[in-house]
């Protein structure tokens, strides 16, 4: 009887440990730790968009570029494919280096 109770308790403790480990080491937690800092929706007052993009020194994702350029994510994909917006593939996702986007915007505006 006592051995059954101890075995049952041991199973419960192990199950709780597995659940807590899975909750703290989930894919969502790993991805959120990769994000460097949030990207502002607009450049700070008195600063142009290109100079703000040059100040960002980490890779950003399509959603962030769409927020900065005030357009839909599908528009960003279209600009990558047709208009030559600089993007780098990381597996299935596209990543963007903001200073390259600033250069692309300036070249595009000069035409």
N, CA, C and O atoms as a printed pandas DataFrame, in Angstrom:
     atom_number atom_name residue_name chain_id  residue_number  x_coord  y_coord  z_coord
0              1         N          UNK        A               1    0.828   -1.189    0.000
1              2        CA          UNK        A               1    0.000    0.000    0.000
2              3         C          UNK        A               1    0.872    1.252    0.000
3              4         O          UNK        A               1    0.664    2.172   -0.791
4              5         N          UNK        A               2    1.835    1.269    0.889
5              6        CA          UNK        A               2    2.710    2.424    1.001
6              7         C          UNK        A               2    3.532    2.605   -0.268
7              8         O          UNK        A               2    3.760    3.737   -0.694
8              9         N          UNK        A               3    3.975    1.525   -0.872
9             10        CA          UNK        A               3    4.743    1.590   -2.108
10            11         C          UNK        A               3    3.896    2.162   -3.246
11            12         O          UNK        A               3    4.399    2.911   -4.083
12            13         N          UNK        A               4    2.607    1.804   -3.272
13            14        CA          UNK        A               4    1.712    2.347   -4.299
14            15         C          UNK        A               4    1.532    3.848   -4.144
15            16         O          UNK        A               4    1.519    4.578   -5.135
16            17         N          UNK        A               5    1.398    4.305   -2.932
17            18        CA          UNK        A               5    1.231    5.738   -2.668
18            19         C          UNK        A               5    2.489    6.493   -3.085
19            20         O          UNK        A               5    2.406    7.550   -3.711
20            21         N          UNK        A               6    3.651    5.949   -2.737
21            22        CA          UNK        A               6    4.913    6.592   -3.111
22            23         C          UNK        A               6    5.092    6.601   -4.633
23            24         O          UNK        A               6    5.553    7.598   -5.189
24            25         N          UNK        A               7    4.744    5.537   -5.295
25            26        CA          UNK        A               7    4.859    5.473   -6.753
26            27         C          UNK        A               7    3.914    6.471   -7.412
27            28         O          UNK        A               7    4.277    7.125   -8.390
28            29         N          UNK        A               8    2.701    6.587   -6.874
29            30        CA          UNK        A               8    1.733    7.545   -7.395
30            31         C          UNK        A               8    2.234    8.971   -7.199
31            32         O          UNK        A               8    2.116    9.793   -8.107
32            33         N          UNK        A               9    2.786    9.276   -6.041
33            34        CA          UNK        A               9    3.331   10.600   -5.748
34            35         C          UNK        A               9    4.503   10.914   -6.676
35            36         O          UNK        A               9    4.625   12.030   -7.181
36            37         N          UNK        A              10    5.349    9.932   -6.891
37            38        CA          UNK        A              10    6.500   10.114   -7.776
38            39         C          UNK        A              10    6.037   10.434   -9.205
39            40         O          UNK        A              10    6.616   11.299   -9.862
40            41         N          UNK        A              11    5.014    9.753   -9.679
41            42        CA          UNK        A              11    4.476   10.011  -11.017
42            43         C          UNK        A              11    3.915   11.419  -11.135
43            44         O          UNK        A              11    4.106   12.086  -12.152
44            45         N          UNK        A              12    3.222   11.870  -10.092
45            46        CA          UNK        A              12    2.655   13.226  -10.108
46            47         C          UNK        A              12    3.748   14.283  -10.129
47            48         O          UNK        A              12    3.660   15.260  -10.873
48            49         N          UNK        A              13    4.779   14.087   -9.313
49            50        CA          UNK        A              13    5.880   15.048   -9.263
50            51         C          UNK        A              13    6.588   15.115  -10.616
51            52         O          UNK        A              13    6.900   16.202  -11.104
52            53         N          UNK        A              14    6.837   13.965  -11.212
53            54        CA          UNK        A              14    7.476   13.943  -12.525
54            55         C          UNK        A              14    6.612   14.630  -13.585
55            56         O          UNK        A              14    7.122   15.369  -14.427
56            57         N          UNK        A              15    5.323   14.386  -13.537
57            58        CA          UNK        A              15    4.411   15.016  -14.498
58            59         C          UNK        A              15    4.427   16.536  -14.329
59            60         O          UNK        A              15    4.434   17.265  -15.321
60            61         N          UNK        A              16    4.434   17.023  -13.085
61            62        CA          UNK        A              16    4.492   18.460  -12.829
62            63         C          UNK        A              16    5.803   19.058  -13.325
63            64         O          UNK        A              16    5.819   20.151  -13.891
64            65         N          UNK        A              17    6.893   18.345  -13.115
65            66        CA          UNK        A              17    8.186   18.824  -13.598
66            67         C          UNK        A              17    8.218   18.921  -15.120
67            68         O          UNK        A              17    8.732   19.894  -15.671
68            69         N          UNK        A              18    7.684   17.939  -15.782
69            70        CA          UNK        A              18    7.647   17.949  -17.244
70            71         C          UNK        A              18    6.788   19.102  -17.742
71            72         O          UNK        A              18    7.169   19.796  -18.685
72            73         N          UNK        A              19    5.636   19.314  -17.118
73            74        CA          UNK        A              19    4.758   20.416  -17.518
74            75         C          UNK        A              19    5.429   21.764  -17.321
75            76         O          UNK        A              19    5.363   22.617  -18.206
76            77         N          UNK        A              20    6.070   21.974  -16.184
77            78        CA          UNK        A              20    6.713   23.269  -15.932
78            79         C          UNK        A              20    7.898   23.482  -16.865
79            80         O          UNK        A              20    8.132   24.608  -17.304
80            81         N          UNK        A              21    8.645   22.440  -17.175
81            82        CA          UNK        A              21    9.768   22.567  -18.100
82            83         C          UNK        A              21    9.267   22.919  -19.494
83            84         O          UNK        A              21    9.836   23.782  -20.163
84            85         N          UNK        A              22    8.204   22.253  -19.931
85            86        CA          UNK        A              22    7.652   22.524  -21.257
86            87         C          UNK        A              22    7.119   23.948  -21.351
87            88         O          UNK        A              22    7.247   24.586  -22.396
88            89         N          UNK        A              23    6.528   24.452  -20.280
89            90        CA          UNK        A              23    5.985   25.809  -20.302
90            91         C          UNK        A              23    7.091   26.857  -20.376
91            92         O          UNK        A              23    6.927   27.883  -21.036
92            93         N          UNK        A              24    8.210   26.609  -19.708
93            94        CA          UNK        A              24    9.283   27.610  -19.700
94            95         C          UNK        A              24   10.213   27.489  -20.891
95            96         O          UNK        A              24   10.971   28.419  -21.168
96            97         N          UNK        A              25   10.181   26.381  -21.600
97            98        CA          UNK        A              25   11.072   26.182  -22.736
98            99         C          UNK        A              25   10.308   25.985  -24.037
99           100         O          UNK        A              25   10.755   25.248  -24.916
100          101         N          UNK        A              26    9.174   26.632  -24.163
101          102        CA          UNK        A              26    8.373   26.481  -25.377
102          103         C          UNK        A              26    8.989   27.284  -26.516
103          104         O          UNK        A              26    9.858   28.128  -26.294
104          105         N          UNK        A              27    8.534   27.016  -27.729
105          106        CA          UNK        A              27    9.039   27.710  -28.915
106          107         C          UNK        A              27    8.720   29.197  -28.832
107          108         O          UNK        A              27    9.539   30.023  -29.235
108          109         N          UNK        A              28    7.555   29.550  -28.321
109          110        CA          UNK        A              28    7.185   30.963  -28.221
110          111         C          UNK        A              28    8.158   31.712  -27.322
111          112         O          UNK        A              28    8.555   32.832  -27.645
112          113         N          UNK        A              29    8.547   31.118  -26.205
113          114        CA          UNK        A              29    9.505   31.778  -25.319
114          115         C          UNK        A              29   10.861   31.897  -25.976
115          116         O          UNK        A              29   11.545   32.902  -25.778
116          117         N          UNK        A              30   11.273   30.915  -26.746
117          118        CA          UNK        A              30   12.562   30.992  -27.420
118          119         C          UNK        A              30   12.550   32.076  -28.476
119          120         O          UNK        A              30   13.528   32.811  -28.607
120          121         N          UNK        A              31   11.469   32.197  -29.232
121          122        CA          UNK        A              31   11.398   33.226  -30.266
122          123         C          UNK        A              31   11.351   34.617  -29.654
123          124         O          UNK        A              31   11.971   35.541  -30.183
124          125         N          UNK        A              32   10.633   34.786  -28.555
125          126        CA          UNK        A              32   10.546   36.111  -27.967
126          127         C          UNK        A              32   11.889   36.556  -27.407
127          128         O          UNK        A              32   12.147   37.757  -27.318
128          129         N          UNK        A              33   12.749   35.619  -27.030
129          130        CA          UNK        A              33   14.053   36.017  -26.524
130          131         C          UNK        A              33   14.989   36.444  -27.648
131          132         O          UNK        A              33   16.008   37.081  -27.384
132          133         N          UNK        A              34   14.666   36.105  -28.909
133          134        CA          UNK        A              34   15.501   36.499  -30.034
134          135         C          UNK        A              34   15.246   37.932  -30.483
135          136         O          UNK        A              34   16.077   38.517  -31.177
136          137         N          UNK        A              35   14.129   38.495  -30.103
137          138        CA          UNK        A              35   13.786   39.842  -30.513
138          139         C          UNK        A              35   14.650   40.827  -29.734
139          140         O          UNK        A              35   14.671   40.806  -28.503
140          141         N          UNK        A              36   15.360   41.688  -30.455
141          142        CA          UNK        A              36   16.295   42.614  -29.826
142          143         C          UNK        A              36   15.563   43.735  -29.098
143          144         O          UNK        A              36   15.675   43.860  -27.879
144          145         N          UNK        A              37   14.825   44.537  -29.826
145          146        CA          UNK        A              37   14.039   45.600  -29.224
146          147         C          UNK        A              37   12.898   45.922  -30.162
147          148         O          UNK        A              37   13.020   45.697  -31.366
148          149         N          UNK        A              38   11.798   46.439  -29.656
149          150        CA          UNK        A              38   10.668   46.729  -30.527
150          151         C          UNK        A              38   10.990   47.869  -31.490
151          152         O          UNK        A              38   11.748   48.779  -31.153
152          153         N          UNK        A              39   10.419   47.816  -32.671
153          154        CA          UNK        A              39   10.602   48.857  -33.668
154          155         C          UNK        A              39    9.453   49.839  -33.532
155          156         O          UNK        A              39    8.289   49.451  -33.435
156          157         N          UNK        A              40    9.803   51.125  -33.528
157          158        CA          UNK        A              40    8.776   52.159  -33.424
158          159         C          UNK        A              40    7.965   52.200  -34.707
159          160         O          UNK        A              40    8.449   51.811  -35.769
160          161         N          UNK        A              41    6.738   52.668  -34.605
161          162        CA          UNK        A              41    5.888   52.748  -35.789
162          163         C          UNK        A              41    6.281   53.911  -36.683
163          164         O          UNK        A              41    6.062   53.859  -37.893
164          165         N          UNK        A              42    6.851   54.950  -36.114
165          166        CA          UNK        A              42    7.298   56.105  -36.896
166          167         C          UNK        A              42    8.659   56.527  -36.383
167          168         O          UNK        A              42    9.052   56.187  -35.267
168          169         N          UNK        A              43    9.373   57.276  -37.215
169          170        CA          UNK        A              43   10.665   57.808  -36.789
170          171         C          UNK        A              43   10.430   58.860  -35.703
171          172         O          UNK        A              43    9.391   59.521  -35.713
172          173         N          UNK        A              44   11.366   59.032  -34.770
173          174        CA          UNK        A              44   11.207   60.058  -33.739
174          175         C          UNK        A              44   11.074   61.443  -34.353
175          176         O          UNK        A              44   11.538   61.682  -35.468
176          177         N          UNK        A              45   10.443   62.352  -33.627
177          178        CA          UNK        A              45   10.212   63.705  -34.124
178          179         C          UNK        A              45   11.539   64.367  -34.496
179          180         O          UNK        A              45   12.511   64.296  -33.743
180          181         N          UNK        A              46   11.567   65.001  -35.645
181          182        CA          UNK        A              46   12.757   65.697  -36.105
182          183         C          UNK        A              46   13.769   64.799  -36.786
183          184         O          UNK        A              46   14.851   65.263  -37.145
184          185         N          UNK        A              47   13.453   63.535  -36.976
185          186        CA          UNK        A              47   14.376   62.598  -37.605
186          187         C          UNK        A              47   13.688   61.986  -38.822
187          188         O          UNK        A              47   12.524   61.591  -38.753
188          189         N          UNK        A              48   14.416   61.911  -39.933
189          190        CA          UNK        A              48   13.830   61.326  -41.138
190          191         C          UNK        A              48   13.762   59.807  -40.990
191          192         O          UNK        A              48   14.453   59.214  -40.163
192          193         N          UNK        A              49   12.924   59.204  -41.800
193          194        CA          UNK        A              49   12.773   57.751  -41.758
194          195         C          UNK        A              49   14.096   57.068  -42.109
195          196         O          UNK        A              49   14.471   56.077  -41.483
196          197         N          UNK        A              50   14.800   57.597  -43.108
197          198        CA          UNK        A              50   16.071   56.972  -43.522
198          199         C          UNK        A              50   17.114   57.031  -42.413
199          200         O          UNK        A              50   17.830   56.056  -42.185
200          201         N          UNK        A              51   17.207   58.154  -41.726
201          202        CA          UNK        A              51   18.194   58.231  -40.637
202          203         C          UNK        A              51   17.794   57.337  -39.468
203          204         O          UNK        A              51   18.656   56.776  -38.792
204          205         N          UNK        A              52   16.486   57.202  -39.226
205          206        CA          UNK        A              52   16.034   56.290  -38.179
206          207         C          UNK        A              52   16.350   54.844  -38.547
207          208         O          UNK        A              52   16.790   54.067  -37.700
208          209         N          UNK        A              53   16.124   54.482  -39.814
209          210        CA          UNK        A              53   16.436   53.122  -40.256
210          211         C          UNK        A              53   17.933   52.834  -40.135
211          212         O          UNK        A              53   18.324   51.718  -39.793
212          213         N          UNK        A              54   18.767   53.831  -40.413
213          214        CA          UNK        A              54   20.217   53.628  -40.285
214          215         C          UNK        A              54   20.653   53.451  -38.833
215          216         O          UNK        A              54   21.705   52.870  -38.566
216          217         N          UNK        A              55   19.858   53.943  -37.910
217          218        CA          UNK        A              55   20.220   53.803  -36.488
218          219         C          UNK        A              55   19.870   52.426  -35.921
219          220         O          UNK        A              55   20.372   52.051  -34.861
220          221         N          UNK        A              56   19.020   51.677  -36.610
221          222        CA          UNK        A              56   18.645   50.333  -36.160
222          223         C          UNK        A              56   19.716   49.367  -36.623
223          224         O          UNK        A              56   19.963   49.250  -37.823
224          225         N          UNK        A              57   20.348   48.682  -35.711
225          226        CA          UNK        A              57   21.468   47.805  -36.046
226          227         C          UNK        A              57   21.171   46.335  -35.790
227          228         O          UNK        A              57   22.072   45.582  -35.420
228          229         N          UNK        A              58   19.949   45.921  -35.977
229          230        CA          UNK        A              58   19.601   44.503  -35.864
230          231         C          UNK        A              58   18.614   44.159  -36.968
231          232         O          UNK        A              58   17.975   45.038  -37.546
232          233         N          UNK        A              59   18.500   42.871  -37.251
233          234        CA          UNK        A              59   17.609   42.412  -38.301
234          235         C          UNK        A              59   16.162   42.566  -37.857
235          236         O          UNK        A              59   15.842   42.369  -36.685
236          237         N          UNK        A              60   15.289   42.919  -38.794
237          238        CA          UNK        A              60   13.862   43.021  -38.493
238          239         C          UNK        A              60   13.104   42.127  -39.471
239          240         O          UNK        A              60   13.637   41.717  -40.502
240          241         N          UNK        A              61   11.866   41.836  -39.131
241          242        CA          UNK        A              61   11.040   40.930  -39.938
242          243         C          UNK        A              61   10.060   41.740  -40.789
243          244         O          UNK        A              61    9.961   42.960  -40.651
244          245         N          UNK        A              62    9.351   41.057  -41.655
245          246        CA          UNK        A              62    8.463   41.703  -42.623
246          247         C          UNK        A              62    7.410   42.568  -41.941
247          248         O          UNK        A              62    7.106   43.665  -42.411
248          249         N          UNK        A              63    6.859   42.086  -40.848
249          250        CA          UNK        A              63    5.831   42.855  -40.131
250          251         C          UNK        A              63    6.369   44.218  -39.684
251          252         O          UNK        A              63    5.671   45.227  -39.778
252          253         N          UNK        A              64    7.619   44.240  -39.195
253          254        CA          UNK        A              64    8.220   45.501  -38.749
254          255         C          UNK        A              64    8.448   46.462  -39.915
255          256         O          UNK        A              64    8.233   47.667  -39.782
256          257         N          UNK        A              65    8.883   45.928  -41.054
257          258        CA          UNK        A              65    9.086   46.772  -42.232
258          259         C          UNK        A              65    7.749   47.349  -42.680
259          260         O          UNK        A              65    7.673   48.526  -43.034
260          261         N          UNK        A              66    6.708   46.546  -42.670
261          262        CA          UNK        A              66    5.386   47.019  -43.068
262          263         C          UNK        A              66    4.902   48.131  -42.140
263          264         O          UNK        A              66    4.292   49.098  -42.595
264          265         N          UNK        A              67    5.166   47.998  -40.863
265          266        CA          UNK        A              67    4.769   49.042  -39.903
266          267         C          UNK        A              67    5.534   50.330  -40.187
267          268         O          UNK        A              67    4.950   51.413  -40.195
268          269         N          UNK        A              68    6.834   50.215  -40.420
269          270        CA          UNK        A              68    7.648   51.405  -40.671
270          271         C          UNK        A              68    7.266   52.104  -41.971
271          272         O          UNK        A              68    7.264   53.334  -42.033
272          273         N          UNK        A              69    6.947   51.340  -43.003
273          274        CA          UNK        A              69    6.616   51.929  -44.296
274          275         C          UNK        A              69    5.113   52.169  -44.467
275          276         O          UNK        A              69    4.672   52.606  -45.530
276          277         N          UNK        A              70    4.334   51.887  -43.432
277          278        CA          UNK        A              70    2.880   52.118  -43.424
278          279         C          UNK        A              70    2.183   51.422  -44.584
279          280         O          UNK        A              70    1.432   52.046  -45.334
280          281         N          UNK        A              71    2.436   50.123  -44.725
281          282        CA          UNK        A              71    1.761   49.355  -45.762
282          283         C          UNK        A              71    1.541   47.927  -45.269
283          284         O          UNK        A              71    1.970   47.570  -44.172
284          285         N          UNK        A              72    0.881   47.127  -46.073
285          286        CA          UNK        A              72    0.550   45.752  -45.721
286          287         C          UNK        A              72    1.758   44.853  -45.948
287          288         O          UNK        A              72    2.629   45.172  -46.757
288          289         N          UNK        A              73    1.813   43.733  -45.236
289          290        CA          UNK        A              73    2.936   42.812  -45.399
290          291         C          UNK        A              73    3.005   42.247  -46.822
291          292         O          UNK        A              73    4.095   42.008  -47.340
292          293         N          UNK        A              74    1.853   42.035  -47.452
293          294        CA          UNK        A              74    1.859   41.550  -48.840
294          295         C          UNK        A              74    2.513   42.567  -49.769
295          296         O          UNK        A              74    3.157   42.183  -50.745
296          297         N          UNK        A              75    2.359   43.851  -49.482
297          298        CA          UNK        A              75    3.018   44.889  -50.271
298          299         C          UNK        A              75    4.527   44.788  -50.126
299          300         O          UNK        A              75    5.261   44.998  -51.092
300          301         N          UNK        A              76    4.990   44.471  -48.936
301          302        CA          UNK        A              76    6.434   44.310  -48.713
302          303         C          UNK        A              76    6.945   43.130  -49.534
303          304         O          UNK        A              76    7.980   43.242  -50.190
304          305         N          UNK        A              77    6.239   42.009  -49.508
305          306        CA          UNK        A              77    6.648   40.851  -50.311
306          307         C          UNK        A              77    6.687   41.205  -51.799
307          308         O          UNK        A              77    7.599   40.796  -52.518
308          309         N          UNK        A              78    5.704   41.958  -52.247
309          310        CA          UNK        A              78    5.656   42.367  -53.652
310          311         C          UNK        A              78    6.837   43.271  -53.990
311          312         O          UNK        A              78    7.433   43.146  -55.060
312          313         N          UNK        A              79    7.176   44.184  -53.075
313          314        CA          UNK        A              79    8.315   45.079  -53.322
314          315         C          UNK        A              79    9.635   44.327  -53.329
315          316         O          UNK        A              79   10.559   44.706  -54.047
316          317         N          UNK        A              80    9.733   43.279  -52.548
317          318        CA          UNK        A              80   10.942   42.443  -52.576
318          319         C          UNK        A              80   11.056   41.774  -53.936
319          320         O          UNK        A              80   12.129   41.753  -54.539
320          321         N          UNK        A              81    9.954   41.231  -54.412
321          322        CA          UNK        A              81    9.967   40.450  -55.652
322          323         C          UNK        A              81   10.103   41.326  -56.891
323          324         O          UNK        A              81   10.880   41.010  -57.791
324          325         N          UNK        A              82    9.360   42.417  -56.943
325          326        CA          UNK        A              82    9.285   43.208  -58.170
326          327         C          UNK        A              82   10.206   44.428  -58.134
327          328         O          UNK        A              82   10.896   44.711  -59.114
328          329         N          UNK        A              83   10.223   45.146  -57.020
329          330        CA          UNK        A              83   10.942   46.417  -56.968
330          331         C          UNK        A              83   12.342   46.312  -56.372
331          332         O          UNK        A              83   13.073   47.301  -56.338
332          333         N          UNK        A              84   12.721   45.129  -55.904
333          334        CA          UNK        A              84   14.087   44.947  -55.434
334          335         C          UNK        A              84   14.368   45.398  -54.013
335          336         O          UNK        A              84   15.510   45.728  -53.692
336          337         N          UNK        A              85   13.366   45.420  -53.158
337          338        CA          UNK        A              85   13.598   45.736  -51.746
338          339         C          UNK        A              85   14.571   44.699  -51.178
339          340         O          UNK        A              85   14.313   43.500  -51.289
340          341         N          UNK        A              86   15.684   45.130  -50.573
341          342        CA          UNK        A              86   16.685   44.166  -50.101
342          343         C          UNK        A              86   16.168   43.323  -48.935
343          344         O          UNK        A              86   15.737   43.848  -47.908
344          345         N          UNK        A              87   16.222   42.009  -49.120
345          346        CA          UNK        A              87   15.775   41.069  -48.090
346          347         C          UNK        A              87   16.700   39.864  -48.109
347          348         O          UNK        A              87   17.300   39.542  -49.135
348          349         N          UNK        A              88   16.807   39.213  -46.982
349          350        CA          UNK        A              88   17.650   38.026  -46.841
350          351         C          UNK        A              88   16.793   36.902  -46.289
351          352         O          UNK        A              88   16.064   37.087  -45.314
352          353         N          UNK        A              89   16.882   35.756  -46.906
353          354        CA          UNK        A              89   16.068   34.614  -46.493
354          355         C          UNK        A              89   16.755   33.874  -45.355
355          356         O          UNK        A              89   17.942   33.554  -45.426
356          357         N          UNK        A              90   15.987   33.610  -44.310
357          358        CA          UNK        A              90   16.453   32.821  -43.172
358          359         C          UNK        A              90   15.468   31.667  -43.015
359          360         O          UNK        A              90   14.500   31.765  -42.261
360          361         N          UNK        A              91   15.720   30.582  -43.726
361          362        CA          UNK        A              91   14.754   29.488  -43.746
362          363         C          UNK        A              91   13.558   29.913  -44.571
363          364         O          UNK        A              91   13.690   30.218  -45.757
364          365         N          UNK        A              92   12.397   29.933  -43.953
365          366        CA          UNK        A              92   11.182   30.349  -44.662
366          367         C          UNK        A              92   10.860   31.820  -44.473
367          368         O          UNK        A              92    9.990   32.353  -45.161
368          369         N          UNK        A              93   11.540   32.482  -43.558
369          370        CA          UNK        A              93   11.227   33.885  -43.275
370          371         C          UNK        A              93   12.197   34.814  -43.992
371          372         O          UNK        A              93   13.337   34.452  -44.281
372          373         N          UNK        A              94   11.718   36.004  -44.266
373          374        CA          UNK        A              94   12.565   37.048  -44.825
374          375         C          UNK        A              94   12.980   37.975  -43.699
375          376         O          UNK        A              94   12.165   38.350  -42.856
376          377         N          UNK        A              95   14.250   38.340  -43.691
377          378        CA          UNK        A              95   14.757   39.287  -42.703
378          379         C          UNK        A              95   15.336   40.471  -43.449
379          380         O          UNK        A              95   15.807   40.341  -44.579
380          381         N          UNK        A              96   15.295   41.609  -42.817
381          382        CA          UNK        A              96   15.702   42.847  -43.454
382          383         C          UNK        A              96   16.692   43.571  -42.544
383          384         O          UNK        A              96   16.551   43.567  -41.321
384          385         N          UNK        A              97   17.698   44.192  -43.166
385          386        CA          UNK        A              97   18.648   45.001  -42.408
386          387         C          UNK        A              97   18.289   46.460  -42.674
387          388         O          UNK        A              97   18.450   46.929  -43.801
388          389         N          UNK        A              98   17.811   47.183  -41.676
389          390        CA          UNK        A              98   17.253   48.524  -41.893
390          391         C          UNK        A              98   18.147   49.507  -42.657
391          392         O          UNK        A              98   17.619   50.262  -43.473
392          393         N          UNK        A              99   19.491   49.545  -42.440
393          394        CA          UNK        A              99   20.283   50.470  -43.262
394          395         C          UNK        A              99   20.200   50.168  -44.766
395          396         O          UNK        A              99   20.275   51.088  -45.580
396          397         N          UNK        A             100   20.048   48.896  -45.139
397          398        CA          UNK        A             100   19.870   48.558  -46.553
398          399         C          UNK        A             100   18.537   49.076  -47.073
399          400         O          UNK        A             100   18.442   49.503  -48.224
400          401         N          UNK        A             101   17.510   49.041  -46.233
401          402        CA          UNK        A             101   16.203   49.575  -46.638
402          403         C          UNK        A             101   16.300   51.077  -46.835
403          404         O          UNK        A             101   15.699   51.617  -47.763
404          405         N          UNK        A             102   17.056   51.771  -45.964
405          406        CA          UNK        A             102   17.243   53.215  -46.104
406          407         C          UNK        A             102   17.918   53.548  -47.430
407          408         O          UNK        A             102   17.505   54.478  -48.123
408          409         N          UNK        A             103   18.954   52.789  -47.783
409          410        CA          UNK        A             103   19.631   53.006  -49.068
410          411         C          UNK        A             103   18.671   52.764  -50.229
411          412         O          UNK        A             103   18.657   53.530  -51.194
412          413         N          UNK        A             104   17.872   51.709  -50.141
413          414        CA          UNK        A             104   16.908   51.391  -51.186
414          415         C          UNK        A             104   15.880   52.509  -51.335
415          416         O          UNK        A             104   15.531   52.874  -52.458
416          417         N          UNK        A             105   15.388   53.060  -50.222
417          418        CA          UNK        A             105   14.422   54.152  -50.274
418          419         C          UNK        A             105   15.020   55.377  -50.937
419          420         O          UNK        A             105   14.354   56.039  -51.733
420          421         N          UNK        A             106   16.274   55.689  -50.617
421          422        CA          UNK        A             106   16.905   56.865  -51.229
422          423         C          UNK        A             106   17.122   56.662  -52.723
423          424         O          UNK        A             106   16.894   57.585  -53.505
424          425         N          UNK        A             107   17.557   55.481  -53.133
425          426        CA          UNK        A             107   17.729   55.198  -54.556
426          427         C          UNK        A             107   16.390   55.278  -55.274
427          428         O          UNK        A             107   16.306   55.788  -56.391
428          429         N          UNK        A             108   15.367   54.783  -54.644
429          430        CA          UNK        A             108   14.026   54.773  -55.242
430          431         C          UNK        A             108   13.480   56.194  -55.377
431          432         O          UNK        A             108   12.812   56.509  -56.362
432          433         N          UNK        A             109   13.758   57.056  -54.394
433          434        CA          UNK        A             109   13.247   58.419  -54.435
434          435         C          UNK        A             109   14.007   59.286  -55.441
435          436         O          UNK        A             109   13.465   60.271  -55.944
436          437         N          UNK        A             110   15.260   58.924  -55.737
437          438        CA          UNK        A             110   16.044   59.703  -56.708
438          439         C          UNK        A             110   15.557   59.483  -58.136
439          440         O          UNK        A             110   15.744   60.346  -58.994
440          441         N          UNK        A             111   14.936   58.338  -58.397
441          442        CA          UNK        A             111   14.517   58.036  -59.771
442          443         C          UNK        A             111   13.344   58.869  -60.191
443          444         O          UNK        A             111   12.867   58.740  -61.318
